[in-house]
């Protein structure tokens, strides 16, 4: 692969292996999907291959151990897997504290597994600014994309902006259930897993609490009732049931175009957020008529729309970053 993303395609990334993909994602991260990379991003956005599974929950719940279990399960079934892990940022360097993913157990020589860390930066919602464009590229190249959030509690709701299926992991006897009910996070997951199933009655009580909370929540998809599963990431008990639940959710989304609706909403949200962060609230307001007109038309890549709307904003005399 050349040093310029202008000539990078999905084909060249497939041919270049992990090293080429790592270099490409590093360049994409540096600009978080700005229009300089539009050709690759448009191609990837328009040719999604895999499903995106978001894994969220408080720090220490065992998300990385569960990730390793899911990687093994999907690789055992013959699927290729990419992991996009959003880690806390180093205060000194700004980079991901666990950038080498030393705590994620996987075979680095396996060509069917790719792991990439992102620094959360100043974001408090569990995701980094570049998560969406990097996810789009990985989704076009792999059968399964696993996105792990930084784990910061109430702001974990952002995982729904990139994932097809959201898995919320909680610990029994930790008070997480009550906190999530208060924060409204019970409206976000498609599947809930209770860790440390070996605790028996304690895990069963946490499962009952979450099931009760979900019955009173307003789900994102009223036609899907999120199952609550007990699981032990250490022993692997319950992982097979989780994979089966994820497959049922995928089949559910395939009905009536539900997955397309969800992904279009994610693209629109990323576009709005990027426009606001680039041009400020004033710029977004001045762009709103053109933005809504774009949404009303045929589905289009948000990266195409970003370029068009940026040009429109220049035409009305508001420079990038000039709106405050």
C-alpha positions as CSV (number, residue, x, y, z in Angstrom):
1,X,0.0,0.0,0.0
2,X,1.3,3.4,-0.8
3,X,1.6,6.1,1.8
4,X,-1.5,8.0,0.5
5,X,-5.0,6.9,1.2
6,X,-6.1,8.4,-2.1
7,X,-5.2,5.1,-3.8
8,X,-6.2,2.7,-1.0
9,X,-9.1,0.4,-1.7
10,X,-10.6,-2.5,0.1
11,X,-8.8,-4.8,-2.4
12,X,-5.4,-3.3,-1.5
13,X,-6.1,-3.6,2.2
14,X,-7.0,-7.3,1.8
15,X,-3.9,-7.9,-0.2
16,X,-1.7,-6.0,2.2
17,X,-2.6,-8.0,5.4
18,X,-2.5,-6.7,9.0
19,X,0.4,-4.3,8.5
20,X,-1.3,-2.5,5.7
21,X,-4.6,-2.3,7.6
22,X,-2.9,-1.0,10.7
23,X,-1.2,1.8,8.8
24,X,-4.5,2.7,7.0
25,X,-6.5,2.8,10.3
26,X,-3.8,5.0,11.9
27,X,-4.1,7.5,9.1
28,X,-7.9,7.4,9.3
29,X,-7.8,7.9,13.0
30,X,-5.6,11.0,12.6
31,X,-8.4,12.8,10.8
32,X,-11.5,10.8,12.0
33,X,-13.1,10.3,8.6
34,X,-12.6,13.7,7.0
35,X,-13.2,13.9,3.3
36,X,-9.5,13.4,2.3
37,X,-10.2,9.7,2.8
38,X,-13.7,9.7,1.2
39,X,-13.0,7.2,-1.6
40,X,-12.0,4.4,0.7
41,X,-14.7,5.2,3.3
42,X,-17.4,5.4,0.6
43,X,-16.5,2.0,-0.8
44,X,-16.4,0.5,2.7
45,X,-19.7,2.1,3.7
46,X,-21.5,0.8,0.6
47,X,-20.2,-2.8,0.9
48,X,-20.8,-3.9,4.5
49,X,-19.7,-7.5,5.0
50,X,-20.0,-8.3,8.7
51,X,-21.9,-7.6,11.8
52,X,-20.9,-5.1,14.5
53,X,-21.3,-6.3,18.1
54,X,-20.8,-3.7,20.8
55,X,-19.6,-4.8,24.3
56,X,-20.1,-2.3,27.1
57,X,-20.3,-2.2,30.9
58,X,-18.4,-0.8,33.9
59,X,-14.7,-1.1,34.4
60,X,-13.6,-4.4,35.9
61,X,-16.6,-6.4,34.7
62,X,-14.4,-8.7,32.5
63,X,-15.1,-7.3,29.0
64,X,-11.6,-8.2,27.7
65,X,-12.0,-11.8,29.0
66,X,-15.4,-12.1,27.3
67,X,-13.9,-10.6,24.1
68,X,-11.3,-13.4,24.0
69,X,-14.1,-15.9,24.5
70,X,-16.1,-14.4,21.6
71,X,-13.1,-14.3,19.3
72,X,-12.5,-18.0,20.0
73,X,-16.2,-18.9,19.4
74,X,-16.4,-17.0,16.1
75,X,-13.0,-18.2,14.8
76,X,-14.1,-21.8,15.7
77,X,-17.1,-21.3,13.5
78,X,-14.9,-20.1,10.6
79,X,-15.7,-16.3,10.9
80,X,-13.0,-13.6,10.6
81,X,-13.0,-11.2,13.6
82,X,-11.8,-7.6,14.1
83,X,-11.7,-6.0,17.5
84,X,-11.9,-2.2,18.0
85,X,-11.1,-1.5,21.6
86,X,-11.6,2.0,23.0
87,X,-9.2,2.4,25.9
88,X,-8.6,5.2,28.4
89,X,-6.2,7.9,27.2
90,X,-2.8,8.5,28.7
91,X,-2.7,11.9,30.3
92,X,1.0,12.2,29.2
93,X,0.9,11.0,25.5
94,X,-2.8,11.1,24.7
95,X,-2.5,7.6,23.3
96,X,-4.4,4.4,24.4
97,X,-3.1,3.2,27.8
98,X,-3.5,-0.4,26.7
99,X,-2.7,0.1,23.1
100,X,-1.0,-3.2,22.6
101,X,-4.0,-5.1,24.1
102,X,-1.8,-7.2,26.3
103,X,-4.8,-8.1,28.4
104,X,-6.7,-9.6,25.4
105,X,-5.9,-13.3,25.0
106,X,-5.7,-14.1,21.3
107,X,-3.3,-15.6,18.8
108,X,-1.4,-12.7,17.1
109,X,-0.4,-15.0,14.3
110,X,-4.0,-15.7,13.3
111,X,-4.6,-13.9,10.0
112,X,-8.3,-14.1,10.7
113,X,-8.1,-11.9,13.8
114,X,-7.2,-8.2,13.8
115,X,-7.1,-6.1,17.0
116,X,-6.9,-2.3,17.1
117,X,-7.0,0.0,20.1
118,X,-8.2,3.6,20.1
119,X,-7.6,6.3,22.7
120,X,-10.8,7.7,24.1
121,X,-9.3,11.2,24.3
122,X,-11.6,13.7,25.8
123,X,-14.8,11.8,25.0
124,X,-16.8,10.7,28.0
125,X,-19.3,8.5,26.1
126,X,-17.2,5.4,25.9
127,X,-16.1,5.9,22.3
128,X,-13.5,7.8,20.4
129,X,-14.1,10.3,17.6
130,X,-12.7,7.9,15.0
131,X,-14.7,4.9,16.1
132,X,-17.4,5.2,13.4
133,X,-15.1,5.5,10.3
134,X,-12.7,2.8,11.5
135,X,-15.7,0.5,12.2
136,X,-17.0,1.1,8.7
137,X,-13.7,0.0,7.2
138,X,-13.4,-3.1,9.5
139,X,-17.1,-4.0,8.8
140,X,-16.3,-4.2,5.1
141,X,-13.4,-6.5,5.7
142,X,-14.4,-8.9,8.5
143,X,-17.3,-11.2,9.3
144,X,-17.6,-9.9,12.9
145,X,-16.5,-6.6,14.4
146,X,-16.3,-6.5,18.2
147,X,-16.3,-2.9,19.6
148,X,-15.4,-2.7,23.3
149,X,-16.0,0.6,25.1
150,X,-13.8,2.3,27.6
151,X,-16.3,1.5,30.4
152,X,-17.2,4.8,32.1
153,X,-20.7,4.1,33.5
154,X,-23.6,6.3,32.6
155,X,-22.2,7.6,29.3
156,X,-22.0,4.1,27.8
157,X,-25.1,4.8,25.7
158,X,-22.9,5.9,22.8
159,X,-22.1,2.3,21.8
160,X,-25.5,2.1,20.1
161,X,-24.2,4.6,17.6
162,X,-21.9,2.1,16.0
163,X,-23.1,-1.4,16.9
164,X,-25.7,-3.6,15.3
165,X,-26.1,-5.5,18.5
166,X,-25.2,-4.1,22.0
167,X,-24.2,-6.4,24.8
168,X,-24.3,-5.0,28.3
169,X,-22.1,-6.8,30.8
170,X,-22.7,-6.3,34.6
171,X,-21.5,-7.9,37.8
172,X,-23.8,-9.4,40.4
173,X,-23.9,-7.8,43.8
174,X,-22.2,-4.7,42.5
175,X,-25.1,-2.2,42.5
176,X,-24.7,-1.9,38.7
177,X,-28.4,-2.9,38.1
178,X,-29.7,0.0,40.1
179,X,-27.3,2.5,38.6
180,X,-28.1,1.5,35.1
181,X,-31.9,1.8,35.8
182,X,-31.3,5.3,37.1
183,X,-29.2,6.3,34.1
184,X,-31.5,4.9,31.5
185,X,-28.8,2.5,30.2
186,X,-31.3,-0.4,30.4
187,X,-32.9,1.1,27.2
188,X,-29.6,0.6,25.3
189,X,-28.7,-3.2,25.3
190,X,-30.0,-5.8,22.9
191,X,-28.6,-8.5,25.2
192,X,-27.6,-8.4,28.9
193,X,-25.0,-10.7,30.4
194,X,-24.6,-11.3,34.1
195,X,-21.0,-12.2,34.8
196,X,-19.6,-14.6,37.4
197,X,-22.5,-17.1,36.9
198,X,-20.6,-19.4,39.3
199,X,-21.8,-17.3,42.2
200,X,-25.2,-19.1,41.9
201,X,-27.9,-17.4,43.9
202,X,-26.3,-14.0,43.7
203,X,-26.0,-14.1,39.9
204,X,-29.6,-15.4,39.7
205,X,-30.8,-12.4,41.8
206,X,-29.0,-10.0,39.6
207,X,-30.5,-11.6,36.5
208,X,-34.0,-11.2,38.0
209,X,-33.3,-7.5,38.8
210,X,-32.3,-6.8,35.3
211,X,-35.2,-8.7,33.8
212,X,-37.6,-6.6,35.9
213,X,-35.8,-3.4,34.9
214,X,-36.0,-4.2,31.2
215,X,-39.8,-4.8,31.5
216,X,-40.2,-1.2,32.6
217,X,-37.7,0.3,30.1
218,X,-38.5,1.8,26.7
219,X,-36.4,-0.3,24.3
220,X,-34.9,1.1,21.1
221,X,-36.6,-1.7,19.2
222,X,-40.1,-2.4,20.7
223,X,-40.2,-5.7,18.7
224,X,-37.2,-7.2,20.5
225,X,-37.1,-8.0,24.2
226,X,-33.5,-8.2,25.4
227,X,-32.7,-11.5,27.0
228,X,-30.7,-11.6,30.2
229,X,-28.1,-14.4,30.3
230,X,-25.8,-15.7,33.0
231,X,-22.2,-16.2,31.9
232,X,-18.7,-16.9,33.2
233,X,-16.1,-15.5,31.0
234,X,-13.4,-17.3,32.9
235,X,-14.8,-20.8,32.5
236,X,-16.6,-20.1,29.2
237,X,-20.0,-21.2,30.6
238,X,-22.8,-19.3,28.9
239,X,-20.7,-18.1,25.9
240,X,-22.4,-20.5,23.5
241,X,-25.8,-19.2,24.7
242,X,-24.6,-15.6,24.1
243,X,-23.5,-16.3,20.6
244,X,-26.8,-18.0,19.9
245,X,-28.7,-14.9,21.3
246,X,-26.6,-12.7,19.0
247,X,-27.6,-14.9,16.0
248,X,-31.2,-14.6,16.9
249,X,-30.9,-10.8,17.1
250,X,-29.3,-10.8,13.7
251,X,-32.1,-12.8,12.3
252,X,-34.6,-10.4,13.9
253,X,-32.9,-7.4,12.4
254,X,-32.9,-9.0,8.9
255,X,-36.7,-8.9,9.0
256,X,-38.3,-5.8,7.5
257,X,-35.1,-4.0,6.9
258,X,-34.5,-3.3,10.6
259,X,-30.7,-3.5,10.3
260,X,-30.7,-1.0,7.4
261,X,-32.8,1.4,9.5
262,X,-30.5,1.2,12.4
263,X,-27.3,1.7,10.3
264,X,-28.8,4.7,8.5
265,X,-29.6,6.3,11.9
266,X,-26.0,5.7,13.0
267,X,-24.7,7.3,9.8
268,X,-26.9,10.3,10.3
269,X,-25.8,10.7,13.9
270,X,-22.1,10.5,13.0
271,X,-22.7,13.1,10.3
272,X,-24.5,15.5,12.7
273,X,-21.9,15.1,15.4
274,X,-19.0,15.6,13.0
275,X,-20.5,18.7,11.5
276,X,-21.2,20.2,14.9
277,X,-17.6,19.5,16.1
278,X,-16.1,20.8,12.9
279,X,-18.3,23.9,12.3
280,X,-19.8,24.6,15.7
281,X,-23.5,25.0,16.6
282,X,-23.9,28.0,14.4
283,X,-22.5,26.2,11.4
284,X,-24.8,23.2,12.0
285,X,-27.9,25.4,12.2
286,X,-27.0,27.1,8.9
287,X,-26.5,23.7,7.4
288,X,-29.7,22.2,8.8
289,X,-31.9,22.7,5.7
290,X,-29.4,21.1,3.4
291,X,-28.8,18.4,6.0
292,X,-32.4,17.5,6.3
293,X,-32.8,17.5,2.5
294,X,-29.9,15.1,2.3
295,X,-31.6,12.7,4.7
296,X,-34.8,12.9,2.8
297,X,-33.2,11.7,-0.4
298,X,-31.9,8.2,-1.3
299,X,-29.5,6.7,1.3
300,X,-26.0,8.0,0.7
301,X,-22.6,7.5,2.4
302,X,-22.3,10.0,5.3
303,X,-18.8,10.7,4.0
304,X,-20.1,11.9,0.7
305,X,-22.7,14.1,2.5
306,X,-20.0,15.5,4.8
307,X,-18.0,16.7,1.8
308,X,-21.1,18.2,0.1
309,X,-22.3,20.0,3.2
310,X,-18.8,21.3,4.0
311,X,-18.7,22.8,0.5
312,X,-22.1,24.3,1.0
313,X,-21.0,25.9,4.2
314,X,-18.0,27.4,2.5
315,X,-20.3,28.8,-0.1
316,X,-22.2,30.7,2.5
317,X,-19.1,32.1,4.1
318,X,-18.5,30.2,7.3
319,X,-15.0,28.7,7.4
320,X,-14.2,25.5,9.2
321,X,-13.9,26.0,13.0
322,X,-15.1,29.6,12.6
323,X,-18.5,29.4,14.3
324,X,-17.5,28.9,18.0
